[in-house]
């Protein structure tokens, strides 16, 4: 029978082939794949393919980029404050009869305020949320700039710089954390550089504006980024990780969907965030006595040592008083030299951002 059917096929016969009992077991799996209604199986296969393609699509990052640019106004304002004393030193000393010691205190007290703000920033960001912590940071910043505008003696101006530093300390912790928590994985490194980049841009802007405006009006300009930040924070979401930590599951889903785009499947990322939060909540609370553990000595010394060495390099002093330093060194136009210094910082920050993932952190630190 099989012989006849094969002969018919060779002759071009289009009749169905009758399969004999000897080949029944061989053909059964093939028949099993084709039997039954093909429509449901085809529909299921189509849905599975669409789901797979949807999972593979990169998220729409426009809203995350917009949110990053908004919160970057915070470090921009901090950078403006860091550079403010350089172009204003001579005029403030002349107008308010400051001594060198008074002006030096006015410039450097910003760091003390930053330290105080940084100490409490973690608690504030966890308790209030990232957005509200940033809104809170704006208050001392605006108060500080206002005091500089109306101040007529050393004490109000020194208090003003302390307040600006306090707000800057909160910003310097909260903004990088917020950016890292809202960024999609493929842009996390790039968007993470916006904090330092915004600081260097703020310094450069203060040098440029200081060439054209008096110190009181320059202080007014210093409040512009904070006002823009208040407005911008009305249009950006809360951090998805903070929402997960606060147990706000519905808001978490809505927030993350906006950040990733309407067509992106956020189920896996939500599961990852919730798992990370559960693991974090399960850890015991950290105490200062934990720092005595021998296993923490090396990472603590390395991490804190790098920060200390960075500060002892004197970079903040150069930023605070660059115009005076260039003038003392005999540079004919210290204003232009200061702008060139700030611009160089901007470009080197961009270069470091590009090299960081390729060359590695350790090599870059060794080169520096």
Beta strands, then each sheet from edge to edge (+ up, - down):
end
